[in-house]
Amino acid sequence: MNIQEQIQYIARGTVDLITKDDLLWKLQKAEREKRSMVVKYGVDPTAPEMHLGHTVPLRKLKHFQDIGHAVTFLIGDFTARIGDPTGRSSGRQAMTEEEVLANAQSYKEQIFKILNPEKTIIVYNSDWLKPLALEQLIGLLAKNTVNNLIKRKSFVKRFENGEPVAGHELIYPFLQAYDSVALNADVELGGTDQYFNLVFGRDLQPSYGQESQVVVTTPLLEGLDGNEKMSKSLGNTIGLDASAIDMYAKLMQIRDHLMIKYFTLLTDMDDLELGKLEVALAQETIHPLDVKKRLARDITSQYHSLEQTKEAEEEFMRVYSRGELPSSLDTIVIKQDQTANGIMTPVALMRLAGMAESNSEARRLITQRGFSIDGIVIENPYADIAVKTDMILRVGKTKYAKIAYE
């Protein structure tokens, strides 16, 4: 690809590219100097699992690798302990260093499902933020104003609602921006919700004698509910570590109006074919179910073998289209002493079967009619359930378990 084609390749599927002229200049400069640009994407490891929403900027990062550049995956192990206030209606709960490092290790393993490890540099921002002297920090804070910070939507909403904004949250954008200074970043990627922080870094760099980084933002990916950003806290995610059948089945649950967006952001389908598909859907010359099957195949096969993907599709058709049970079921052994004379609540059953990570998640699933026993939907989280061997539990459309009562 020539440089103009490279810019077109990078721009595909993005929301902001600030600026295209700057990117052209940096690509030309890197070519002249026979070096890679410093292309940065940072994530605070606030949870161990990554999901398809995380892969949107990761795939864009991979596009930079495709045109010959190494990329820098920044793990915000220091900033994770502060908490990014972006989009938050309240402050984040502080994390321990042990939690952050455990999550960081999990992220390192998951990103290479997308990125080329030979062209990926992993850095931790504690390497330069932890030793930052007070004098340096004061100098950093002097380079912008509180007036500018409190214009952020997340802060404005909290002020309006009478919610507190902690002092350390005001520092967060400075620290993320300083990451770009520490790396002398040429390009920084992030979701559209990171626009403020990314531009903050772009504006900061010249005061340290650096060229301003190019800012590339990618769209936020809606989750299984079809409305909200994919987020573990909302229970609407498709995890990168999901089994082939779980991933395929969840992809078959996405709303029809999101299919083109998923193809655009999560697959390599070219624009011409994408346009034809969009027209065919609009003119109803193709069935949405067939399109969704293709989408589920295309995405699942990126993270699992073709054989596993084929088996997942066959299992989905057998279980979810024909109403049969899965070919294999996890068997959960429940002892008599774990029950109250053979009785358990639906919440307790779900927790014991590993079908919910917390009581609140179990209650939410039940009240949303997402839990059934032997085909009967359970609506009361605290009903008395008589535990029996061979009882079949089901959560949503993807999780099954069989009970063995001893």
RADA-V807179 format. One record per residue. SS is DSSP state (~ for helix, > for strand, _ for the rest). PHI is phi as a letter, one per 40 degrees, with the letter a starting at -180 (999 if undefined). PSI is psi in whole degrees, -180 to 180 (999 if undefined). Layout:
ss	phi	psi
SS	PHI	PSI
SS	PHI	PSI
//
This chain:
ss	phi	psi
_	999	137
_	c	176
~	c	-38
~	c	-38
~	c	-36
~	c	-43
~	c	-41
~	c	-40
~	c	-43
~	c	-38
~	c	-23
_	d	128
_	g	9
>	c	164
>	b	-50
>	b	141
>	b	99
>	b	102
_	b	165
~	c	-37
~	c	-39
~	c	-40
~	c	-42
~	d	-47
~	c	-45
~	c	-38
~	c	-43
~	c	-42
~	c	-44
~	c	-37
~	c	-43
~	c	-41
_	c	0
_	f	51
_	b	165
_	c	145
_	c	159
_	c	103
>	b	116
>	b	137
>	b	125
>	b	144
>	b	134
_	c	121
_	c	76
_	c	-8
_	a	155
_	c	-26
_	c	140
_	b	152
>	b	179
~	c	-27
~	c	-36
~	c	-26
~	c	-15
~	c	-55
~	c	-29
~	c	-40
~	c	-37
~	c	-36
~	c	-41
~	c	-33
~	c	-36
~	c	-36
~	c	-39
~	c	-31
_	c	13
_	h	8
_	b	144
_	c	153
>	b	154
>	b	115
>	c	111
>	c	121
>	c	115
_	c	66
_	c	-27
_	c	-50
~	c	-24
~	c	-28
~	c	-12
_	c	-49
_	g	121
_	c	122
_	c	-3
_	d	123
_	g	10
_	c	137
_	c	-5
_	a	168
_	c	155
_	c	148
_	c	136
_	c	142
_	b	152
_	c	160
~	c	-36
~	c	-43
~	c	-44
~	c	-45
~	c	-37
~	c	-44
~	c	-39
~	c	-41
~	c	-41
~	c	-41
~	c	-42
~	d	-36
~	c	-34
~	c	-31
~	c	-25
_	c	4
_	c	-14
_	b	-48
_	c	153
_	c	114
~	c	-28
~	c	-16
~	b	25
>	b	129
>	b	127
>	b	128
>	b	158
>	b	130
_	c	-7
~	c	-22
~	c	-32
~	b	-22
~	c	-35
_	c	-45
_	c	5
_	c	120
_	c	155
~	d	-41
~	c	-40
~	c	-40
~	c	-43
~	c	-41
~	c	-39
~	c	-47
~	c	-26
_	c	-8
_	c	2
_	a	180
_	b	154
~	c	-34
~	d	-41
~	c	-41
~	c	-44
_	c	1
_	c	-11
_	d	138
~	d	-42
~	c	-38
~	c	-43
~	d	-45
~	c	-40
~	c	-38
~	c	-45
~	c	-34
_	c	3
_	g	18
_	c	145
_	c	150
_	b	114
_	c	151
~	d	-39
~	c	-24
~	c	-30
~	c	-25
~	c	-25
~	d	-50
~	d	-33
~	c	-41
~	c	-42
~	c	-39
~	c	-37
~	c	-27
~	d	-42
~	c	-36
~	c	-46
~	c	-34
~	c	-9
_	f	55
_	c	138
_	c	-35
>	a	141
>	b	135
>	b	156
>	a	169
>	c	167
~	c	-24
~	c	-12
~	c	8
~	d	-48
~	d	-49
~	c	-39
~	c	-44
~	c	-33
~	d	-43
~	c	-41
~	d	-41
~	c	-27
~	c	-38
~	d	-43
~	d	-29
~	c	-11
~	b	16
_	g	21
_	b	158
_	c	147
_	c	136
_	c	152
>	c	136
>	b	125
>	b	119
>	b	146
>	b	155
_	c	155
_	c	141
_	c	122
>	c	148
_	c	-161
_	c	-22
_	c	-13
_	g	-3
_	b	-51
_	c	154
>	d	138
_	d	122
_	a	134
~	d	-37
~	c	-22
~	c	-6
_	g	28
_	b	29
_	c	162
_	b	108
>	c	149
_	c	-26
_	c	6
_	c	148
_	c	165
~	d	-44
~	c	-38
~	c	-44
~	c	-47
~	c	-47
~	c	-39
~	c	-37
~	c	-31
_	c	-11
_	c	-11
_	c	155
_	c	144
~	d	-37
~	c	-11
~	c	-5
~	d	-46
~	c	-40
~	c	-41
~	c	-42
~	d	-43
~	c	-45
~	c	-23
~	b	0
_	b	175
_	b	19
_	d	132
_	c	163
~	c	-36
~	c	-49
~	c	-37
~	c	-43
~	c	-43
~	c	-41
~	c	-42
~	c	-42
~	c	-43
~	c	-39
~	c	-43
~	c	-37
_	c	-1
_	f	36
_	c	-1
_	b	143
_	c	133
~	d	-32
~	c	-40
~	c	-38
~	c	-42
~	c	-36
~	c	-43
~	c	-43
~	c	-47
~	c	-40
~	c	-48
~	c	-43
~	c	-45
~	c	-38
~	c	-12
~	c	-25
~	b	-6
_	a	164
_	c	163
~	c	-37
~	c	-45
~	c	-37
~	c	-42
~	c	-43
~	c	-38
~	c	-41
~	c	-42
~	c	-42
~	c	-41
~	c	-47
~	c	-37
~	c	-45
~	c	-49
~	c	-26
~	c	-35
_	b	-1
_	g	17
_	c	166
_	c	155
_	d	156
_	c	-26
_	b	139
_	b	139
>	c	132
>	b	124
>	b	120
>	c	126
>	b	124
_	c	154
~	d	-37
~	c	-5
~	c	-4
_	b	171
>	b	88
_	f	45
_	g	7
>	b	138
>	b	158
_	c	157
~	d	-38
~	c	-47
~	c	-40
~	c	-46
~	c	-42
~	c	-43
~	c	-34
_	c	-1
_	g	24
_	c	-2
_	a	142
_	c	-13
_	a	162
~	c	-39
~	c	-38
~	c	-41
~	c	-46
~	c	-41
~	c	-45
~	c	-39
~	c	-46
~	c	-22
_	c	11
_	g	37
_	b	8
>	b	132
>	b	154
>	b	121
_	f	41
_	g	-3
>	b	123
>	c	130
_	c	128
_	b	-17
_	b	114
_	c	-20
_	b	24
_	c	157
_	c	117
>	b	124
>	c	117
_	c	132
_	b	151
_	c	144
_	g	10
_	c	134
>	b	121
>	b	143
>	a	132
>	b	123
_	f	-140
_	b	3
_	b	-17
>	b	126
>	b	153
>	a	148
>	b	139
>	c	135
>	b	115
>	b	122
_	b	999
//
